[in-house]
Amino acid sequence: METIADRPAEIRAVVSDHFHGDDFDIRRRRALFRCWNRGTQESDLILGSFAETFLPVFNSSQLERFEALLECTDPDLFDWVLGGYPPPPEHDHDVMRLLREFSARRHRASKQSGQLLT
């Protein structure tokens, strides 16, 4: 029986990319689920909306950094995103800056429209 290892390198690369793509999609879907199911409505709304907007365009490095942020507690994330506290160096990166900018835009828009932050 022929295995993937017996195939030419070009075919192995295509199959590897296919499975990597599947894994990447699973990771994105898992992150999206985690964002909408944090346990508090405030976290769900901020992180879930952010994830819906940015996960489709994140590369694997950005997804990895975002997954690391999801390991942080909600109070820490709120302090870094909404409270104006600087994140620790390991979380001070492009994804955190996107999250802070996204949250600030949503907050400004809700104030202008007179709605609560949702």
Secondary structure, DSSP 4 states (H G I P E B T S, - for coil): ---GGGS-HHHHHHHHHHHHHHHHHHHHHHHHHHHHTSSSHHHHHHHHHHHHHHGGG--HHHHHHHHHHHTS-HHHHHHHHTS-PPPPGGG-SHHHHHHHHHHHHHHHHHHHHT----
